[in-house]
Amino acid sequence: MPIGSHFIQAFRVASRGLAAQRASLGAATENLANAGVSAKADGQTYRQKRAVQSVQPNIESRFSRMLSRFSGVARTTDQGHLPTPALPHTAN
């Protein structure tokens, strides 16, 4: 798989995540906007909306295969990435 296709796949994954978050925020926004409403214009009571998300099996397996291919690739670290020393404890 060429390097460019990895970037395209990353953008696809990111766009799916953003779409899921947009659906969740849309449902939350409508629920907040209708919090004080006891009935809609047609007389039915307002029901809380929920964004339901699911995983497509073939996408999950492709991700698992790609993750296993790249696991263990980074075997060294930059000294700047090492943990910093703990901050001194202050008495309350």
C-alpha positions as a Markdown table, in Angstrom:
| # | Residue | x | y | z |
|---|---|---|---|---|
| 1 | Met | 0.0 | 0.0 | 0.0 |
| 2 | Pro | 1.6 | 3.3 | -1.0 |
| 3 | Ile | 2.3 | 5.9 | 1.7 |
| 4 | Gly | -0.3 | 8.3 | 0.2 |
| 5 | Ser | -3.1 | 5.8 | 0.7 |
| 6 | His | -2.3 | 5.7 | 4.5 |
| 7 | Phe | -3.0 | 9.4 | 4.7 |
| 8 | Ile | -6.2 | 9.0 | 2.8 |
| 9 | Gln | -7.3 | 6.1 | 5.1 |
| 10 | Ala | -6.4 | 8.3 | 8.1 |
| 11 | Phe | -8.6 | 11.1 | 6.8 |
| 12 | Arg | -11.5 | 8.6 | 6.2 |
| 13 | Val | -11.2 | 7.4 | 9.8 |
| 14 | Ala | -11.1 | 11.0 | 11.1 |
| 15 | Ser | -14.1 | 12.0 | 9.0 |
| 16 | Arg | -16.1 | 9.0 | 10.4 |
| 17 | Gly | -15.3 | 10.0 | 13.9 |
| 18 | Leu | -16.2 | 13.6 | 13.2 |
| 19 | Ala | -19.5 | 12.5 | 11.7 |
| 20 | Ala | -20.3 | 10.4 | 14.8 |
| 21 | Gln | -19.5 | 13.4 | 17.0 |
| 22 | Arg | -21.7 | 15.7 | 14.9 |
| 23 | Ala | -24.6 | 13.2 | 15.3 |
| 24 | Ser | -24.1 | 13.1 | 19.0 |
| 25 | Leu | -23.9 | 16.9 | 19.4 |
| 26 | Gly | -27.0 | 17.3 | 17.1 |
| 27 | Ala | -29.0 | 15.0 | 19.3 |
| 28 | Ala | -27.8 | 16.7 | 22.5 |
| 29 | Thr | -28.6 | 20.1 | 21.0 |
| 30 | Glu | -32.1 | 19.1 | 20.1 |
| 31 | Asn | -32.7 | 17.7 | 23.5 |
| 32 | Leu | -31.5 | 20.9 | 25.2 |
| 33 | Ala | -33.6 | 23.0 | 22.9 |
| 34 | Asn | -36.7 | 21.0 | 23.7 |
| 35 | Ala | -36.0 | 20.5 | 27.4 |
| 36 | Gly | -39.0 | 22.6 | 28.5 |
| 37 | Val | -41.4 | 21.3 | 25.8 |
| 38 | Ser | -44.1 | 18.9 | 27.0 |
| 39 | Ala | -45.7 | 18.4 | 23.6 |
| 40 | Lys | -44.8 | 19.0 | 20.0 |
| 41 | Ala | -47.0 | 20.9 | 17.5 |
| 42 | Asp | -48.8 | 17.7 | 16.5 |
| 43 | Gly | -49.8 | 17.0 | 20.2 |
| 44 | Gln | -47.4 | 14.1 | 20.8 |
| 45 | Thr | -44.9 | 14.3 | 23.7 |
| 46 | Tyr | -41.3 | 15.1 | 22.9 |
| 47 | Arg | -39.0 | 12.1 | 23.2 |
| 48 | Gln | -35.3 | 12.4 | 24.0 |
| 49 | Lys | -33.1 | 11.7 | 21.0 |
| 50 | Arg | -30.0 | 9.6 | 21.1 |
| 51 | Ala | -27.3 | 9.1 | 18.6 |
| 52 | Val | -26.7 | 5.3 | 18.2 |
| 53 | Gln | -23.4 | 4.3 | 16.6 |
| 54 | Ser | -22.3 | 0.9 | 15.5 |
| 55 | Val | -19.1 | -0.7 | 14.1 |
| 56 | Gln | -19.0 | -2.3 | 10.7 |
| 57 | Pro | -17.2 | -5.7 | 11.1 |
| 58 | Asn | -15.0 | -5.4 | 8.0 |
| 59 | Ile | -13.7 | -2.0 | 9.1 |
| 60 | Glu | -12.8 | -3.3 | 12.6 |
| 61 | Ser | -10.9 | -6.2 | 11.1 |
| 62 | Arg | -9.0 | -4.0 | 8.7 |
| 63 | Phe | -8.0 | -1.7 | 11.5 |
| 64 | Ser | -6.9 | -4.7 | 13.6 |
| 65 | Arg | -4.7 | -6.0 | 10.7 |
| 66 | Met | -3.2 | -2.6 | 10.1 |
| 67 | Leu | -2.5 | -2.1 | 13.8 |
| 68 | Ser | -0.8 | -5.5 | 14.1 |
| 69 | Arg | 1.4 | -4.6 | 11.1 |
| 70 | Phe | 2.7 | -1.4 | 12.7 |
| 71 | Ser | 2.9 | -2.6 | 16.3 |
| 72 | Gly | 6.5 | -2.5 | 17.5 |
| 73 | Val | 7.7 | -0.3 | 14.7 |
| 74 | Ala | 9.0 | 2.5 | 17.0 |
| 75 | Arg | 11.7 | 0.8 | 19.1 |
| 76 | Thr | 13.6 | 3.9 | 20.2 |
| 77 | Thr | 12.6 | 7.1 | 21.7 |
| 78 | Asp | 13.7 | 10.7 | 21.6 |
| 79 | Gln | 15.3 | 11.8 | 25.0 |
| 80 | Gly | 12.8 | 14.7 | 25.0 |
| 81 | His | 9.9 | 12.2 | 25.2 |
| 82 | Leu | 11.1 | 10.6 | 28.4 |
| 83 | Pro | 8.9 | 11.2 | 31.5 |
| 84 | Thr | 9.6 | 14.4 | 33.4 |
| 85 | Pro | 10.6 | 14.3 | 37.1 |
| 86 | Ala | 7.7 | 14.6 | 39.5 |
| 87 | Leu | 6.8 | 18.0 | 40.8 |
| 88 | Pro | 7.7 | 18.7 | 44.5 |
| 89 | His | 4.8 | 17.9 | 46.8 |
| 90 | Thr | 3.3 | 21.0 | 48.5 |
| 91 | Ala | 1.8 | 20.8 | 52.0 |
| 92 | Asn | -1.9 | 21.8 | 52.3 |
